[in-house]
Amino acid sequence: MTSSIHRLFNLEGRTALVTGGSRGLGLQMAQALSEAGASLMLTSRKAADLEESAAQLRSSGIEVQWVAADARDPASVTHVVNETMRHFGKIDILINNAGASWGAPAEDHPLEAWDNVMSLNARSLFLFSQGAARASMIQRRSGRIINIASIAGLGGNSPEMKTIAYNTSKGAAVNFSRALAAEWGAYGITVNAIAPGFFPSKMSQGLLDTLGSDNVARRSPLRRLGDEDDLKGAVLLFASDAGKHITGQVLAVDGGATCVVAA
């Protein structure tokens, strides 16, 4: 018996853990999952941001909890996973969205900044994925892991963008998703990555100010930046039964920027 479209995308009764979920793209994706029926656990470093976002979501009738934590720290990650299990009893969906960037010429890039970017953008994916799988997904033989990569991880860089650590970490996120999908498919766990292009956010604002938002938008075939709705469909596809036969894939949401061949 085939399922209706509504049923395929319905997340009622499921729990989603979203890292970097207090603002920006993480909060937008969390909102999409909650609108489809999922209960939410949000985590990021700043408790005040989490409290504000959770209050906003609860005002719309959404079931949401939050835990402030450092996604680079194994003990903090374990605490977040344990709190999610305590509140909800399971983890159906994991959105690995926490991330950071640093701009500097490669020859002058501080090692401390390199380590911080790699730790948050790559190490945290491993920590949260392992934690969620051990606590819930493997024994239940079901789960959806969605890693937020970037089109910066799909190629090189333009000369004016000096983000060597960020690009490297996002390339790691892409192949981490493929490798984990191959290993954990036996447990019924799908692992996919979303690679956003330029979206206005706190992290990207400095670069957009430097390059010019209009100039960046003109580089993509659709001549626009991403907006607050443009990741919602992608994350819902990978998180729901509509994407149950999709794993190890990377979906660029970039207005077509990655299909443009430089002259």
Wavefront OBJ file of the C-alpha trace (Angstrom):
o trace
v 0.000 0.000 0.000
v 1.436 3.344 -1.007
v 1.537 6.222 1.462
v -0.021 9.590 0.942
v 2.286 12.564 0.520
v 1.103 13.965 3.836
v 1.962 10.721 5.608
v 5.385 10.478 3.979
v 6.416 13.908 5.309
v 4.636 13.586 8.664
v 7.007 13.635 11.669
v 4.435 13.309 14.445
v 5.750 11.213 17.303
v 9.388 11.729 16.349
v 12.135 13.572 18.201
v 14.750 15.757 16.528
v 18.007 16.870 18.129
v 19.349 20.012 16.433
v 22.830 21.329 17.179
v 23.426 25.017 16.597
v 19.660 25.224 16.863
v 19.190 28.511 18.682
v 19.347 30.833 15.684
v 19.956 31.156 11.950
v 19.802 28.122 9.713
v 19.589 25.715 12.650
v 16.493 27.383 14.035
v 14.905 27.553 10.586
v 15.369 23.812 10.097
v 14.105 23.114 13.604
v 10.971 25.100 12.812
v 10.400 23.038 9.673
v 10.708 19.769 11.573
v 8.368 20.979 14.292
v 5.778 22.144 11.760
v 5.817 18.572 10.415
v 5.082 17.301 13.925
v 8.479 16.553 15.509
v 9.368 17.342 19.121
v 12.623 19.272 19.460
v 15.769 19.282 21.547
v 17.863 22.334 20.719
v 21.460 22.808 21.734
v 24.101 25.493 21.278
v 26.631 27.252 23.488
v 24.532 30.229 24.632
v 21.728 29.534 27.085
v 20.106 32.942 26.584
v 19.696 32.368 22.836
v 18.271 28.899 23.417
v 15.818 30.126 26.021
v 14.575 32.878 23.711
v 14.170 30.553 20.731
v 12.465 27.855 22.800
v 9.986 30.390 24.164
v 9.214 31.528 20.635
v 8.581 27.957 19.491
v 6.474 27.072 22.538
v 4.244 30.057 21.871
v 3.237 28.231 18.684
v 2.421 25.061 20.592
v 5.663 23.234 19.758
v 7.154 20.758 22.247
v 10.752 21.850 22.719
v 13.533 21.419 25.266
v 17.031 22.881 25.240
v 20.479 22.241 26.670
v 23.403 24.649 26.474
v 26.594 22.753 25.587
v 29.907 22.909 23.763
v 29.614 20.609 20.744
v 33.384 20.111 20.718
v 33.450 18.544 24.170
v 32.664 14.821 24.537
v 31.249 15.193 28.064
v 28.943 18.003 26.943
v 27.746 15.971 23.968
v 27.025 13.004 26.221
v 25.042 15.302 28.509
v 22.932 16.594 25.599
v 22.223 13.066 24.356
v 21.313 11.878 27.861
v 18.994 14.847 28.408
v 17.288 14.171 25.083
v 16.734 10.556 26.048
v 15.492 11.594 29.498
v 12.919 14.011 28.083
v 11.805 12.103 24.989
v 13.018 8.503 25.312
v 14.521 8.357 21.816
v 16.330 10.270 19.085
v 14.821 9.811 15.636
v 16.511 12.676 13.824
v 19.889 14.332 14.353
v 20.713 17.613 12.617
v 24.445 18.318 12.908
v 24.385 22.052 12.240
v 26.787 23.604 14.773
v 29.638 25.315 12.968
v 32.173 28.108 12.841
v 34.364 29.878 10.312
v 37.571 31.907 10.312
v 38.972 34.156 7.614
v 42.727 34.451 7.129
v 45.279 33.819 4.374
v 46.447 30.213 4.546
v 50.043 31.241 5.199
v 48.963 33.299 8.216
v 46.052 31.200 9.478
v 46.371 30.722 13.267
v 46.690 27.101 14.321
v 44.317 27.706 17.223
v 41.652 28.968 14.811
v 42.240 25.961 12.533
v 41.769 23.568 15.443
v 38.619 25.363 16.633
v 36.976 25.277 13.181
v 37.898 21.651 12.552
v 36.767 20.615 16.021
v 33.343 22.225 15.753
v 32.679 21.547 12.072
v 34.013 17.980 11.864
v 34.709 16.482 15.299
v 31.267 17.437 16.636
v 29.587 15.534 13.780
v 31.335 12.370 14.917
v 30.604 12.958 18.608
v 26.889 13.643 18.178
v 26.361 10.935 15.550
v 28.085 8.330 17.698
v 26.198 9.463 20.788
v 22.774 9.416 19.150
v 23.423 6.079 17.476
v 24.606 4.402 20.665
v 21.787 5.801 22.791
v 18.884 5.212 20.433
v 19.286 4.679 16.691
v 21.248 1.427 16.529
v 19.113 -0.499 19.005
v 15.924 0.785 17.385
v 17.380 0.127 13.900
v 16.120 3.447 12.689
v 17.408 6.989 12.418
v 18.021 10.016 10.246
v 21.319 11.910 10.456
v 21.605 15.133 8.475
v 24.951 16.916 8.394
v 25.060 20.547 7.344
v 28.039 20.876 5.045
v 28.485 23.741 2.558
v 29.216 24.272 -1.107
v 32.595 25.389 0.266
v 33.244 21.686 0.839
v 32.515 20.719 -2.772
v 35.340 22.542 -4.508
v 38.127 25.020 -4.052
v 37.708 28.702 -3.323
v 37.533 32.068 -5.006
v 40.688 34.180 -4.537
v 39.001 36.722 -2.269
v 37.694 34.065 0.144
v 40.426 32.994 2.524
v 38.660 30.298 4.530
v 40.969 27.304 4.269
v 39.918 25.691 7.563
v 36.208 26.145 6.874
v 36.438 24.657 3.384
v 38.491 21.728 4.636
v 36.073 21.005 7.468
v 33.063 21.082 5.180
v 34.771 18.729 2.758
v 35.237 16.427 5.738
v 31.517 16.709 6.521
v 30.678 15.570 2.989
v 32.810 12.434 3.084
v 31.924 11.734 6.714
v 28.303 11.533 5.576
v 29.122 9.123 2.761
v 31.314 6.864 4.894
v 28.846 6.728 7.777
v 25.943 6.042 5.425
v 27.790 3.023 4.043
v 28.536 1.673 7.534
v 25.255 2.351 9.302
v 22.812 1.441 6.552
v 22.716 -2.020 8.117
v 21.058 -0.426 11.165
v 18.382 1.330 9.127
v 20.078 4.703 9.663
v 20.260 7.118 6.747
v 23.038 9.717 6.667
v 22.924 12.631 4.250
v 24.393 16.100 3.920
v 22.953 19.440 2.885
v 25.405 21.882 1.310
v 23.987 25.407 1.525
v 25.293 28.197 -0.620
v 25.208 31.769 0.641
v 22.494 32.431 3.193
v 22.397 35.611 5.283
v 23.413 34.619 8.809
v 25.529 35.828 11.669
v 28.412 33.644 10.487
v 28.255 34.726 6.836
v 27.464 38.397 7.342
v 31.070 39.581 7.479
v 31.910 37.837 4.222
v 28.759 39.119 2.550
v 29.656 42.644 3.664
v 33.135 42.231 2.161
v 32.056 40.679 -1.124
v 28.746 42.531 -1.445
v 25.459 40.641 -1.175
v 24.330 41.703 -4.653
v 27.631 40.620 -6.165
v 27.405 37.207 -4.500
v 23.795 36.779 -5.633
v 24.739 37.521 -9.253
v 27.135 34.582 -9.247
v 24.302 32.043 -9.065
v 21.892 31.280 -11.922
v 18.892 32.234 -9.777
v 20.507 35.608 -8.931
v 19.569 35.457 -5.265
v 20.783 34.434 -1.839
v 19.052 31.743 0.185
v 16.191 32.877 2.383
v 14.632 31.602 5.602
v 12.522 28.984 3.801
v 15.063 27.521 1.403
v 16.492 24.754 3.622
v 13.169 23.619 5.030
v 12.151 21.339 2.175
v 15.563 19.683 1.971
v 15.782 18.923 5.671
v 12.221 17.615 5.757
v 12.922 15.294 2.818
v 15.956 13.737 4.498
v 14.291 13.575 7.938
v 11.016 11.955 6.884
v 9.813 8.716 5.327
v 9.843 10.518 1.984
v 13.629 10.110 2.089
v 13.799 6.590 3.538
v 15.635 5.253 0.450
v 18.089 8.150 0.213
v 21.417 7.862 1.991
v 25.020 8.947 1.480
v 23.925 11.891 -0.650
v 24.873 15.563 -0.686
v 22.252 18.094 -1.747
v 23.460 21.565 -2.690
v 20.929 24.293 -1.910
v 22.717 27.178 -3.563
v 20.622 28.739 -6.301
v 22.641 26.787 -8.859
v 26.019 28.291 -7.934
v 27.827 24.948 -8.115
v 26.739 24.345 -11.702
v 28.452 27.487 -12.993
v 31.788 26.900 -14.746
v 34.314 29.666 -14.146
v 35.702 31.311 -17.269
l 1 2 3 4 5 6 7 8 9 10 11 12 13 14 15 16 17 18 19 20 21 22 23 24 25 26 27 28 29 30 31 32 33 34 35 36 37 38 39 40 41 42 43 44 45 46 47 48 49 50 51 52 53 54 55 56 57 58 59 60 61 62 63 64 65 66 67 68 69 70 71 72 73 74 75 76 77 78 79 80 81 82 83 84 85 86 87 88 89 90 91 92 93 94 95 96 97 98 99 100 101 102 103 104 105 106 107 108 109 110 111 112 113 114 115 116 117 118 119 120 121 122 123 124 125 126 127 128 129 130 131 132 133 134 135 136 137 138 139 140 141 142 143 144 145 146 147 148 149 150 151 152 153 154 155 156 157 158 159 160 161 162 163 164 165 166 167 168 169 170 171 172 173 174 175 176 177 178 179 180 181 182 183 184 185 186 187 188 189 190 191 192 193 194 195 196 197 198 199 200 201 202 203 204 205 206 207 208 209 210 211 212 213 214 215 216 217 218 219 220 221 222 223 224 225 226 227 228 229 230 231 232 233 234 235 236 237 238 239 240 241 242 243 244 245 246 247 248 249 250 251 252 253 254 255 256 257 258 259 260 261 262 263
